[in-house]
Amino acid sequence: MQQLDSAKLEAVVTQALSDLSGAQGGVMMNLGHKLGLFRALKGAGPVSAAELAKRSGCAERYVREWANSQVAGGYLAYHPSSETYEMTPEQAMVLADDDSPVFFPNAWSVNASMWFDEEKILAAFRTGQGISWGDHHERLFCGVAAFYRNGYQASLVPEWLPALEGVVPKLEKGAKVADVGCGHGHSTVIMAKAFPNSRFWGFDAHPASIAAARRIAQDAGVADRVTFEIARATEYPALDYDLIAFFDCLHDMGHPDRALKHAAKSLAPEGTVMLVEPFAHDKVEQNVGPIGRLYYAGSSTICVPHAISEHGSHSLGAQAGPERLGSIVKAAGFTHFRRALATPFNLILEARR
């Protein structure tokens, strides 16, 4: 029997304990969001458990225990002399500001969906069969839409679109834009609000998401220039679009090659395809760390299962990397492909025929 290294064993146990603590901390974060506890703390200064309970409409004993868990996790400051809790502006940006680009609580709905879908995921691993997007628990759809929305709101118009060659002037003048795999349509609506002279079409194969997208567009006042339709990435109308965007979805497709070929024939002569993909390097050993781990986990339970469910030629996963993506883009008939921009979380890739 191989002899154990006690120091290495302790390190693994410490890591596992940290992960367990973090997972349960996520449950507490979700509770704090849904109960309005974080919002009640934002900008309030030092607050007692009794005052926090009053502000949030919750029971004091539960609130005290919850607040102590936030102190233990480093998400609240505690003042022993007054037995009060306080949220810093930085903590508020992550936990209490629903419009912040680094607002995290919505992401825990995605994690919840993984647990709800445990039996399906276990079966998929054992059989090699897929799980389509629409067969997941409903918390996945709202969680992904709400979590990604803030990042798109912060970066899409001021940073990502300007990184593409010649696209913004076309949008300002009046362009036709397709948002493929639009989900709840937040990305489509953000662009439509920024460029009122352009027309936008959002396409998704998930009927419930398209219904939600139509409501969001109506509430945002852009329904006059946005159309949402149920359509697969290989079947939407080819209307000579000036821009076709794939937001965090190409890697989920079983036939990304066919989706890109359809995009190529659906573009106007000088049109552009924008691929927004999870940030990744090309090799596994380069993707080590919390972001890579997060994306590989989501890929194992959501992205790869959906691609397999489509019985396609690919199951790229969320860490496909620019080299593999570029090879598929070029094989689809595009002669121009480049990395327009990169963030810690995303790759923004540009393709033209």
LINQUI-V903607 format. One record per residue. N is the residue number from 0. RES is the residue in one small letter. D_LAST is the distance of its C-alpha to the last C-alpha in Angstrom with 2 decimals. Layout:
# LINQUI-V903607
n=N res=RES d_last=D_LAST
n=N res=RES d_last=D_LAST
This chain:
# LINQUI-V903607
n=0 res=m d_last=59.86
n=1 res=q d_last=57.56
n=2 res=q d_last=59.14
n=3 res=l d_last=57.38
n=4 res=d d_last=56.60
n=5 res=s d_last=57.99
n=6 res=a d_last=55.87
n=7 res=k d_last=52.63
n=8 res=l d_last=53.89
n=9 res=e d_last=54.66
n=10 res=a d_last=51.18
n=11 res=v d_last=49.59
n=12 res=v d_last=52.08
n=13 res=t d_last=51.37
n=14 res=q d_last=47.63
n=15 res=a d_last=48.23
n=16 res=l d_last=50.67
n=17 res=s d_last=48.23
n=18 res=d d_last=45.59
n=19 res=l d_last=48.24
n=20 res=s d_last=49.33
n=21 res=g d_last=45.79
n=22 res=a d_last=45.19
n=23 res=q d_last=48.40
n=24 res=g d_last=47.61
n=25 res=g d_last=44.47
n=26 res=v d_last=46.78
n=27 res=m d_last=48.83
n=28 res=m d_last=45.78
n=29 res=n d_last=44.83
n=30 res=l d_last=48.43
n=31 res=g d_last=48.58
n=32 res=h d_last=45.51
n=33 res=k d_last=46.63
n=34 res=l d_last=50.23
n=35 res=g d_last=49.37
n=36 res=l d_last=51.15
n=37 res=f d_last=48.50
n=38 res=r d_last=48.25
n=39 res=a d_last=52.05
n=40 res=l d_last=52.07
n=41 res=k d_last=49.44
n=42 res=g d_last=51.26
n=43 res=a d_last=54.63
n=44 res=g d_last=56.13
n=45 res=p d_last=58.53
n=46 res=v d_last=59.16
n=47 res=s d_last=61.66
n=48 res=a d_last=60.90
n=49 res=a d_last=63.14
n=50 res=e d_last=61.31
n=51 res=l d_last=57.89
n=52 res=a d_last=59.16
n=53 res=k d_last=60.41
n=54 res=r d_last=57.18
n=55 res=s d_last=55.09
n=56 res=g d_last=57.59
n=57 res=c d_last=57.96
n=58 res=a d_last=61.00
n=59 res=e d_last=62.15
n=60 res=r d_last=62.84
n=61 res=y d_last=59.34
n=62 res=v d_last=57.82
n=63 res=r d_last=59.89
n=64 res=e d_last=58.76
n=65 res=w d_last=55.11
n=66 res=a d_last=55.40
n=67 res=n d_last=57.07
n=68 res=s d_last=54.15
n=69 res=q d_last=51.81
n=70 res=v d_last=54.17
n=71 res=a d_last=54.24
n=72 res=g d_last=50.45
n=73 res=g d_last=50.14
n=74 res=y d_last=48.67
n=75 res=l d_last=51.84
n=76 res=a d_last=54.55
n=77 res=y d_last=58.16
n=78 res=h d_last=61.29
n=79 res=p d_last=64.29
n=80 res=s d_last=66.96
n=81 res=s d_last=65.85
n=82 res=e d_last=64.11
n=83 res=t d_last=61.06
n=84 res=y d_last=57.30
n=85 res=e d_last=54.76
n=86 res=m d_last=50.99
n=87 res=t d_last=49.37
n=88 res=p d_last=46.60
n=89 res=e d_last=44.16
n=90 res=q d_last=45.24
n=91 res=a d_last=44.96
n=92 res=m d_last=41.33
n=93 res=v d_last=40.50
n=94 res=l d_last=42.97
n=95 res=a d_last=44.03
n=96 res=d d_last=41.29
n=97 res=d d_last=39.18
n=98 res=d d_last=36.50
n=99 res=s d_last=36.31
n=100 res=p d_last=33.03
n=101 res=v d_last=35.23
n=102 res=f d_last=37.20
n=103 res=f d_last=37.77
n=104 res=p d_last=40.17
n=105 res=n d_last=37.63
n=106 res=a d_last=36.10
n=107 res=w d_last=39.33
n=108 res=s d_last=38.66
n=109 res=v d_last=35.90
n=110 res=n d_last=38.52
n=111 res=a d_last=41.01
n=112 res=s d_last=38.72
n=113 res=m d_last=38.58
n=114 res=w d_last=42.37
n=115 res=f d_last=42.59
n=116 res=d d_last=40.27
n=117 res=e d_last=42.16
n=118 res=e d_last=43.48
n=119 res=k d_last=40.09
n=120 res=i d_last=38.58
n=121 res=l d_last=41.56
n=122 res=a d_last=41.21
n=123 res=a d_last=37.51
n=124 res=f d_last=38.32
n=125 res=r d_last=41.16
n=126 res=t d_last=39.52
n=127 res=g d_last=35.87
n=128 res=q d_last=35.01
n=129 res=g d_last=32.56
n=130 res=i d_last=33.12
n=131 res=s d_last=30.79
n=132 res=w d_last=30.03
n=133 res=g d_last=32.34
n=134 res=d d_last=35.19
n=135 res=h d_last=35.63
n=136 res=h d_last=38.32
n=137 res=e d_last=37.60
n=138 res=r d_last=37.98
n=139 res=l d_last=34.64
n=140 res=f d_last=32.76
n=141 res=c d_last=34.70
n=142 res=g d_last=34.76
n=143 res=v d_last=31.03
n=144 res=a d_last=30.40
n=145 res=a d_last=33.16
n=146 res=f d_last=32.42
n=147 res=y d_last=28.69
n=148 res=r d_last=29.33
n=149 res=n d_last=31.10
n=150 res=g d_last=28.45
n=151 res=y d_last=25.81
n=152 res=q d_last=28.37
n=153 res=a d_last=29.04
n=154 res=s d_last=25.59
n=155 res=l d_last=22.75
n=156 res=v d_last=23.45
n=157 res=p d_last=25.20
n=158 res=e d_last=23.15
n=159 res=w d_last=19.91
n=160 res=l d_last=18.22
n=161 res=p d_last=19.38
n=162 res=a d_last=17.81
n=163 res=l d_last=14.28
n=164 res=e d_last=13.36
n=165 res=g d_last=14.51
n=166 res=v d_last=14.61
n=167 res=v d_last=18.42
n=168 res=p d_last=19.23
n=169 res=k d_last=17.18
n=170 res=l d_last=19.06
n=171 res=e d_last=22.29
n=172 res=k d_last=21.95
n=173 res=g d_last=20.95
n=174 res=a d_last=17.68
n=175 res=k d_last=16.93
n=176 res=v d_last=16.36
n=177 res=a d_last=16.38
n=178 res=d d_last=18.16
n=179 res=v d_last=17.88
n=180 res=g d_last=21.02
n=181 res=c d_last=22.68
n=182 res=g d_last=26.18
n=183 res=h d_last=28.77
n=184 res=g d_last=26.23
n=185 res=h d_last=27.26
n=186 res=s d_last=23.77
n=187 res=t d_last=23.09
n=188 res=v d_last=26.47
n=189 res=i d_last=26.15
n=190 res=m d_last=23.08
n=191 res=a d_last=24.87
n=192 res=k d_last=27.97
n=193 res=a d_last=26.26
n=194 res=f d_last=24.31
n=195 res=p d_last=26.68
n=196 res=n d_last=24.89
n=197 res=s d_last=21.85
n=198 res=r d_last=21.82
n=199 res=f d_last=21.04
n=200 res=w d_last=20.91
n=201 res=g d_last=21.83
n=202 res=f d_last=21.67
n=203 res=d d_last=23.78
n=204 res=a d_last=25.71
n=205 res=h d_last=28.86
n=206 res=p d_last=31.09
n=207 res=a d_last=33.28
n=208 res=s d_last=30.42
n=209 res=i d_last=29.17
n=210 res=a d_last=32.78
n=211 res=a d_last=33.04
n=212 res=a d_last=29.84
n=213 res=r d_last=31.30
n=214 res=r d_last=34.51
n=215 res=i d_last=32.83
n=216 res=a d_last=30.91
n=217 res=q d_last=34.20
n=218 res=d d_last=36.12
n=219 res=a d_last=33.63
n=220 res=g d_last=33.96
n=221 res=v d_last=30.31
n=222 res=a d_last=30.69
n=223 res=d d_last=30.37
n=224 res=r d_last=26.66
n=225 res=v d_last=25.67
n=226 res=t d_last=25.56
n=227 res=f d_last=25.79
n=228 res=e d_last=25.55
n=229 res=i d_last=26.24
n=230 res=a d_last=23.24
n=231 res=r d_last=21.63
n=232 res=a d_last=18.08
n=233 res=t d_last=17.39
n=234 res=e d_last=19.45
n=235 res=y d_last=18.92
n=236 res=p d_last=18.49
n=237 res=a d_last=15.14
n=238 res=l d_last=15.84
n=239 res=d d_last=12.74
n=240 res=y d_last=12.76
n=241 res=d d_last=11.94
n=242 res=l d_last=12.11
n=243 res=i d_last=12.32
n=244 res=a d_last=14.62
n=245 res=f d_last=16.18
n=246 res=f d_last=19.46
n=247 res=d d_last=21.29
n=248 res=c d_last=20.64
n=249 res=l d_last=17.86
n=250 res=h d_last=20.42
n=251 res=d d_last=22.94
n=252 res=m d_last=21.19
n=253 res=g d_last=22.46
n=254 res=h d_last=19.23
n=255 res=p d_last=16.42
n=256 res=d d_last=14.45
n=257 res=r d_last=15.07
n=258 res=a d_last=14.40
n=259 res=l d_last=10.83
n=260 res=k d_last=10.39
n=261 res=h d_last=12.11
n=262 res=a d_last=10.03
n=263 res=a d_last=6.81
n=264 res=k d_last=9.28
n=265 res=s d_last=10.97
n=266 res=l d_last=8.65
n=267 res=a d_last=9.70
n=268 res=p d_last=7.91
n=269 res=e d_last=7.82
n=270 res=g d_last=7.86
n=271 res=t d_last=7.98
n=272 res=v d_last=9.05
n=273 res=m d_last=12.33
n=274 res=l d_last=14.23
n=275 res=v d_last=17.91
n=276 res=e d_last=19.72
n=277 res=p d_last=23.31
n=278 res=f d_last=23.89
n=279 res=a d_last=24.38
n=280 res=h d_last=24.72
n=281 res=d d_last=23.90
n=282 res=k d_last=27.57
n=283 res=v d_last=30.32
n=284 res=e d_last=32.76
n=285 res=q d_last=30.47
n=286 res=n d_last=30.34
n=287 res=v d_last=34.10
n=288 res=g d_last=35.50
n=289 res=p d_last=35.84
n=290 res=i d_last=32.18
n=291 res=g d_last=31.19
n=292 res=r d_last=34.26
n=293 res=l d_last=33.49
n=294 res=y d_last=29.97
n=295 res=y d_last=31.20
n=296 res=a d_last=33.98
n=297 res=g d_last=31.82
n=298 res=s d_last=29.46
n=299 res=s d_last=32.52
n=300 res=t d_last=33.81
n=301 res=i d_last=30.86
n=302 res=c d_last=27.34
n=303 res=v d_last=28.13
n=304 res=p d_last=30.61
n=305 res=h d_last=28.17
n=306 res=a d_last=25.53
n=307 res=i d_last=28.42
n=308 res=s d_last=29.65
n=309 res=e d_last=26.53
n=310 res=h d_last=27.40
n=311 res=g d_last=23.90
n=312 res=s d_last=22.56
n=313 res=h d_last=22.23
n=314 res=s d_last=24.42
n=315 res=l d_last=22.67
n=316 res=g d_last=25.12
n=317 res=a d_last=24.97
n=318 res=q d_last=24.98
n=319 res=a d_last=21.95
n=320 res=g d_last=21.02
n=321 res=p d_last=17.84
n=322 res=e d_last=18.01
n=323 res=r d_last=18.11
n=324 res=l d_last=15.47
n=325 res=g d_last=13.09
n=326 res=s d_last=13.98
n=327 res=i d_last=13.23
n=328 res=v d_last=9.78
n=329 res=k d_last=8.98
n=330 res=a d_last=11.09
n=331 res=a d_last=9.22
n=332 res=g d_last=6.44
n=333 res=f d_last=4.14
n=334 res=t d_last=5.18
n=335 res=h d_last=6.31
n=336 res=f d_last=8.98
n=337 res=r d_last=12.33
n=338 res=r d_last=15.51
n=339 res=a d_last=15.95
n=340 res=l d_last=19.46
n=341 res=a d_last=22.05
n=342 res=t d_last=25.31
n=343 res=p d_last=28.11
n=344 res=f d_last=26.87
n=345 res=n d_last=23.08
n=346 res=l d_last=19.84
n=347 res=i d_last=17.21
n=348 res=l d_last=13.78
n=349 res=e d_last=10.56
n=350 res=a d_last=6.96
n=351 res=r d_last=3.79
n=352 res=r d_last=0.00
